[in-house]
């Protein structure tokens, strides 16, 4: 967004020991930040790519546990950012210590503030969030099946599912890895 000249702010939980490195990288990229510092190490994820075999192995750290005070701090920061004309983007999995109910509460507070909400998550947090007023949802194939309660088979069923979800959400982007992606808006599909 910064490269496109769009003002933006990165928010979320960040281990205190990592704030300096993240702040430097964000400043260089032109990103404003409003981190919620936590007394734990920031999780690290690695992806090992074997170009000869065409495989990628993901090593994902469990991440630190977030306390109630940390969650309250982030909630207050999000509520300040939540206003008409703002787009708040929530990505990734919930850290330990944050329940799907907590997450739904954050989304509801942002929605009440007038912000549009974009979401890229999975599992129970996705199912719960889908009950709130989301503007954009970006499921992959498995997340799409979770949202629908069934697994679409083939291109035609995926397109039908995207059109079905576009009646619930203004924008749906279904990502299918190497097979590409589909985007849907109320009466449009790409």
GIFEN-V543453 format. One record per backbone hydrogen bond with DSSP energy under -1.0 kcal/mol. CO is the residue of the C=O (numbers start at 1). NH is the residue of the N-H. Records with the same first field share a line. If there is no record, write none. Layout:
BEGIN
CO: NH ; NH
END
This chain:
BEGIN
1: 6
2: 5
8: 32
10: 34
12: 36
14: 38
15: 18
18: 22
19: 23
20: 24
21: 25
22: 26
23: 27
24: 28
25: 29
26: 31
32: 10
36: 14
38: 16 ; 40
46: 59
48: 57
50: 54 ; 55
55: 50
57: 48
59: 46
67: 71
68: 72
69: 73
70: 74
71: 75
72: 76
73: 77
74: 78
75: 79
76: 80
77: 81
78: 82
83: 86
86: 116
88: 118
90: 120
95: 98
96: 66
99: 103
100: 104
101: 105
102: 106
103: 107
104: 108
105: 109
106: 110
107: 111
108: 112
109: 113
110: 115
111: 114
116: 88
117: 135 ; 136
118: 90
119: 138
120: 92
123: 127
124: 128
125: 129
126: 130
128: 131
129: 132
132: 134
135: 171
136: 119
137: 173
139: 175
140: 144
141: 145
142: 146
143: 147
144: 148
145: 149
154: 158
155: 159
156: 160
157: 161
158: 162
159: 163
160: 164
161: 165
162: 166
164: 167
165: 168 ; 169
171: 137
172: 184
174: 182
176: 179
177: 180
180: 176
182: 174
183: 190
184: 172
185: 188
188: 185
END
